[in-house]
Amino acid sequence: MNTKTDAVRERVDATRVDQVTETGLKNETRVAPPIIPIRSLGEHHREQILSHLLELDEHDRYLRFGFIAKDEHIARYVEGLNFEFDEVFGVTNRKLALIAVAHLAYSPDDRRRNCAEFGVSVAKGARGRGYGARLFERAAMDARNNGVSLMFIHALSENSAMLGIARKAGAVLERHGSETEAYLRLPPASLNSHMTEIVEDHYAQLDYRLKAQSKQFHNMLAAIKALHHSWPMGGTKRPD
Ligand SMILES: CC(C)(COP(=O)(O)OP(=O)(O)OC[C@H]1O[C@@H](n2cnc3c(N)ncnc32)[C@H](O)[C@@H]1OP(=O)(O)O)[C@@H](O)C(=O)NCCC(=O)NCCS
């Protein structure tokens, strides 16, 4: 859903926060999920994030933002991303294109410093591989390590994939007709959660560098191939 909208933020009032049960992150006791390199994105990824979101079809835009966001809405949303304050995570394919993006919006309100809102999108062709769930877990870890005790998601009630991810992670769901709020209580940060985040960051950086080198290598091979085909004998016989 659209992150950081005032309307949504307003709904996370103290009363409701207190009503959430102490479920904590189930992740702590779960079997290790598949390793998916997730990078923290920055200013220079803005254009790629925009391309990723513009690729979403009408229905996905509806699920992600709560309305059928037009290209200009998406452009405004991406322009408004504050990488200093919020956290944006991404998963890239071998060609380094962003195939999944998650936005963790920290509350700018001092009284709600312990809350953060999560929103995510995964490219159609990359769904069902666990990216959505892993991004959720990655964001929860970041939130936890930054002193947040409650992560929430505002989703349409029909969004069974998103709500399934939240429920499985231990979130409490509150349905209000066509919309549902999911609240995930986070345990306090620990040495383990800080170390895990550092290791995951390093792993993602390494993965990115390897993909970049591989891409460079393939580009070089393609250039050599093109050169070869442009030789006079049509690539069948090399000149002396
Ligand atoms: C929601 C979304 C992010 C899920 O991404 P994903 O990478 O496919 O999710 P995962 O592969 O991690 O799957 C998570 C779980 O949802 C289940 N799932 C996937 N698609 C589903 C669907 N259409 N209906 C029900 N469950 C579904 C998976 O089986 C999996 O469950 P499991 O862990 O028990 O196997 C993706 O569908 C999406 O981008 N949708 C459009 C935007 C959106 O809805 N964003 C969320 C609003 S904030």
The ligand as an ORCA input file, in Angstrom:
! r2SCAN-3c Opt
* xyz 0 1
  C       2.302     -9.535     -2.651
  C       3.578     -9.829     -3.408
  C       4.631     -8.809     -2.983
  C       4.069    -11.244     -3.028
  O       5.338    -11.421     -3.610
  P       5.950    -12.869     -3.886
  O       7.402    -12.695     -4.085
  O       5.203    -13.556     -4.956
  O       5.645    -13.601     -2.514
  P       6.354    -14.919     -2.008
  O       6.924    -15.698     -3.130
  O       7.256    -14.531     -0.892
  O       5.111    -15.710     -1.454
  C       4.674    -15.485     -0.173
  C       3.526    -16.402      0.137
  O       2.342    -15.970     -0.533
  C       1.783    -17.056     -1.262
  N       1.189    -16.495     -2.437
  C       1.789    -15.979     -3.509
  N       0.886    -15.500     -4.371
  C      -0.337    -15.773     -3.816
  C      -1.669    -15.544     -4.212
  N      -1.952    -14.934     -5.364
  N      -2.646    -15.951     -3.392
  C      -2.376    -16.542     -2.217
  N      -1.146    -16.765     -1.785
  C      -0.130    -16.393     -2.578
  C       2.954    -17.956     -1.558
  O       2.515    -19.268     -1.797
  C       3.748    -17.827     -0.302
  O       3.217    -18.644      0.698
  P       4.118    -19.795      1.347
  O       5.259    -19.077      2.019
  O       3.187    -20.439      2.300
  O       4.558    -20.651      0.231
  C       3.369     -9.780     -4.946
  O       2.307    -10.629     -5.268
  C       3.097     -8.388     -5.484
  O       4.021     -7.644     -5.804
  N       1.794     -8.010     -5.629
  C       1.423     -6.691     -6.155
  C       1.734     -5.561     -5.180
  C       1.212     -5.867     -3.808
  O       0.172     -6.492     -3.621
  N       1.933     -5.373     -2.796
  C       1.568     -5.563     -1.411
  C       0.811     -4.383     -0.868
  S       1.828     -3.489      0.227
*
